[in-house]
Amino acid sequence: MTTALLSDVGAAAVSVRDVCQAAGVTAPTLYHHFGDKQGLLEAVAAQGFERYLATKQGHGPSADPLADLRAGWDRHVEFGLTHPAFYQLMYGPTGSRTHAAEQQGLQILHAMLVRLAEQGRLSMTPDEAVPVIHAACVGTTLTMLSNPDSPSHRGLSERVRDAIFAAVVTHQYSDDDPATTLSAQAGTLLATLAGQHDLDLSPGERLLLTELLTRWVR
């Protein structure tokens, strides 16, 4: 009910009274379950993240993490365009809470990037690459939702995706370029270090090693 109303009038315009009338409940009942309008909207956003996470969990990793990364971007944009009411609540200005399903989705993205880093194919660390890719993908989707029929939006997702990936993903290193080889190998070791928690290193030693490797990656 709430999602249908959001599709018709938007989050800012929908009222508690509208929701109660559509659902056939009284305002005290709604307040009991959700606290207020913001609580209701957060609950709808959480449902959206759960739906989106289900689309990601339905696709296991392939032999090529870059192909997985491209497919993940495309599925994200497709979900937003297919479910605009959910998406605008999930990533629009009305959302305020961090949802568990959202964090799980980012962990899936991080795992793809770790696999790329282990192959020497990232120009930055996975931790740095996650917000770059996520921000670009969300921003692109919201831009397309703001004016779905705009001719300038045709192929926009693909253009932004390819530009971002060109900045984040590198070719596998070659022995012909020692500087590139050192940077890529440092990135590979950094990604491996991030996934290892049982190494015989003190917190200070781990921090120092991480700082040194991060410098070489650049």
C-alpha positions as CSV (number, residue, x, y, z in Angstrom):
1,M,0.0,0.0,0.0
2,T,2.7,2.5,1.0
3,T,4.8,1.7,-2.0
4,A,1.9,2.3,-4.3
5,L,1.2,5.7,-2.7
6,L,4.9,6.6,-3.0
7,S,4.8,5.8,-6.7
8,D,1.8,8.1,-7.1
9,V,2.7,11.1,-5.0
10,G,6.3,10.7,-3.7
11,A,7.7,10.3,-0.2
12,A,7.4,14.0,0.7
13,A,3.7,14.3,-0.3
14,V,2.4,11.0,1.2
15,S,0.8,11.5,4.6
16,V,0.1,9.1,7.5
17,R,-3.6,9.6,6.8
18,D,-3.2,8.5,3.2
19,V,-1.4,5.4,4.3
20,C,-4.0,4.6,7.0
21,Q,-6.9,5.0,4.6
22,A,-5.2,2.8,2.0
23,A,-4.3,0.1,4.5
24,G,-7.6,0.3,6.4
25,V,-6.0,0.9,9.8
26,T,-6.2,3.7,12.3
27,A,-3.4,6.2,12.9
28,P,-2.7,4.8,16.5
29,T,-2.1,1.4,14.9
30,L,0.4,2.7,12.5
31,Y,2.2,4.7,15.2
32,H,2.3,1.6,17.4
33,H,4.2,-0.3,14.7
34,F,6.3,2.3,13.1
35,G,6.5,5.3,15.5
36,D,5.9,8.0,12.9
37,K,6.0,8.6,9.2
38,Q,9.8,8.4,9.1
39,G,9.7,5.1,10.8
40,L,7.2,3.8,8.2
41,L,9.4,5.1,5.3
42,E,12.4,3.4,6.8
43,A,10.6,0.2,7.0
44,V,9.7,0.4,3.3
45,A,13.3,1.3,2.5
46,A,14.5,-1.8,4.5
47,Q,12.1,-4.0,2.4
48,G,13.6,-2.4,-0.7
49,F,17.2,-3.3,0.4
50,E,16.1,-6.9,1.2
51,R,14.6,-7.2,-2.3
52,Y,17.8,-5.8,-3.9
53,L,20.0,-8.1,-1.8
54,A,18.0,-11.1,-3.1
55,T,18.9,-10.2,-6.7
56,K,22.6,-10.1,-5.8
57,Q,22.6,-13.3,-3.8
58,G,21.0,-15.1,-6.7
59,H,24.2,-14.7,-8.7
60,G,27.3,-16.5,-7.5
61,P,30.8,-15.5,-8.5
62,S,32.1,-16.5,-11.9
63,A,35.6,-17.1,-13.0
64,D,36.0,-13.4,-14.0
65,P,35.5,-10.9,-11.2
66,L,35.4,-8.0,-13.7
67,A,32.5,-9.6,-15.5
68,D,30.8,-10.0,-12.1
69,L,31.5,-6.3,-11.3
70,R,29.9,-5.2,-14.6
71,A,26.9,-7.4,-14.1
72,G,26.5,-6.1,-10.6
73,W,26.4,-2.5,-11.8
74,D,23.9,-3.3,-14.4
75,R,21.6,-5.2,-12.0
76,H,21.8,-2.3,-9.5
77,V,20.7,0.2,-12.2
78,E,18.0,-2.1,-13.5
79,F,16.6,-2.6,-10.0
80,G,16.4,1.1,-9.4
81,L,14.6,1.8,-12.7
82,T,12.2,-1.1,-12.2
83,H,11.4,-0.2,-8.5
84,P,11.7,3.6,-8.4
85,A,9.6,4.1,-5.3
86,F,11.7,1.7,-3.3
87,Y,15.0,3.0,-4.8
88,Q,14.3,6.7,-4.0
89,L,13.5,5.7,-0.4
90,M,16.6,3.5,-0.2
91,Y,19.1,6.1,-1.5
92,G,17.2,9.4,-1.6
93,P,17.3,12.3,0.9
94,T,14.5,10.8,3.1
95,G,16.6,7.8,4.1
96,S,18.6,8.1,7.3
97,R,19.3,4.7,8.7
98,T,22.0,2.2,7.7
99,H,20.3,-1.1,6.9
100,A,21.9,-4.6,7.4
101,A,20.9,-5.7,3.8
102,E,22.6,-2.6,2.4
103,Q,25.8,-3.5,4.2
104,Q,25.6,-7.0,3.0
105,G,25.3,-5.7,-0.6
106,L,28.5,-3.6,-0.1
107,Q,30.3,-6.6,1.3
108,I,29.5,-8.5,-1.9
109,L,30.9,-5.6,-3.9
110,H,34.0,-5.6,-1.7
111,A,34.5,-9.3,-2.3
112,M,34.5,-8.8,-6.0
113,L,37.1,-6.1,-5.7
114,V,39.3,-8.2,-3.4
115,R,39.3,-10.9,-6.2
116,L,40.4,-8.2,-8.7
117,A,43.1,-6.9,-6.4
118,E,44.4,-10.5,-5.9
119,Q,44.8,-10.7,-9.6
120,G,46.7,-7.4,-9.7
121,R,43.9,-5.6,-11.5
122,L,43.0,-2.7,-9.2
123,S,44.5,0.7,-9.3
124,M,43.5,1.4,-5.6
125,T,42.6,-0.7,-2.6
126,P,39.2,-2.5,-2.4
127,D,38.3,-0.3,0.6
128,E,38.9,2.8,-1.6
129,A,37.2,1.4,-4.6
130,V,33.9,0.5,-2.9
131,P,32.7,4.0,-2.2
132,V,33.9,5.2,-5.7
133,I,31.9,2.6,-7.5
134,H,28.9,2.7,-5.2
135,A,28.5,6.5,-5.3
136,A,28.8,6.6,-9.1
137,C,26.3,3.8,-9.5
138,V,23.7,5.3,-7.1
139,G,24.2,8.8,-8.5
140,T,23.7,7.5,-12.0
141,T,20.5,5.6,-11.1
142,L,19.0,8.6,-9.3
143,T,19.8,10.9,-12.2
144,M,18.1,8.5,-14.6
145,L,15.1,8.3,-12.3
146,S,14.8,12.1,-12.1
147,N,13.9,12.2,-15.8
148,P,13.4,8.7,-17.3
149,D,12.5,9.9,-20.7
150,S,15.4,12.2,-21.3
151,P,17.3,11.4,-24.5
152,S,20.6,12.3,-22.8
153,H,20.0,9.4,-20.4
154,R,20.2,6.7,-23.2
155,G,23.3,4.8,-22.6
156,L,24.2,6.9,-19.6
157,S,24.7,4.0,-17.2
158,E,27.0,2.2,-19.6
159,R,29.1,5.3,-20.2
160,V,29.5,6.1,-16.5
161,R,30.2,2.5,-15.7
162,D,32.9,2.1,-18.3
163,A,34.5,5.4,-17.2
164,I,34.6,4.5,-13.5
165,F,35.9,1.0,-14.2
166,A,38.6,2.4,-16.4
167,A,39.8,4.5,-13.5
168,V,39.5,1.7,-10.9
169,V,40.5,-1.4,-12.9
170,T,43.8,-2.0,-14.5
171,H,45.2,-4.7,-16.8
172,Q,47.1,-7.5,-15.2
173,Y,50.7,-6.3,-14.6
174,S,53.5,-7.0,-16.9
175,D,57.2,-7.7,-16.1
176,D,58.0,-5.1,-18.8
177,D,57.1,-2.2,-16.5
178,P,58.8,-2.6,-13.1
179,A,56.9,0.4,-11.5
180,T,53.5,-1.0,-12.6
181,T,54.6,-4.5,-11.4
182,L,55.5,-3.2,-8.0
183,S,52.2,-1.3,-7.7
184,A,50.1,-4.2,-8.8
185,Q,52.0,-6.7,-6.5
186,A,51.5,-4.3,-3.6
187,G,47.8,-4.1,-4.3
188,T,47.6,-7.9,-4.5
189,L,49.4,-8.3,-1.1
190,L,47.2,-5.5,0.4
191,A,44.0,-7.3,-0.7
192,T,45.3,-10.6,0.7
193,L,46.3,-8.9,4.0
194,A,42.8,-7.4,4.4
195,G,41.3,-10.9,4.3
196,Q,43.8,-12.5,6.7
197,H,43.1,-12.1,10.4
198,D,45.2,-14.8,11.9
199,L,48.7,-13.5,10.9
200,D,51.3,-13.2,13.6
201,L,51.3,-9.4,13.4
202,S,50.7,-6.9,16.2
203,P,48.1,-4.2,15.5
204,G,51.0,-1.7,15.0
205,E,52.8,-4.0,12.6
206,R,49.7,-4.6,10.6
207,L,49.0,-0.8,10.4
208,L,52.6,-0.1,9.3
209,L,52.5,-2.7,6.6
210,T,49.2,-1.5,5.4
211,E,50.5,2.1,5.1
212,L,53.6,1.0,3.2
213,L,51.6,-1.2,0.8
214,T,49.1,1.6,0.2
215,R,51.9,4.0,-0.8
216,W,53.2,1.5,-3.3
217,V,49.8,0.9,-4.8
218,R,49.6,4.6,-5.6
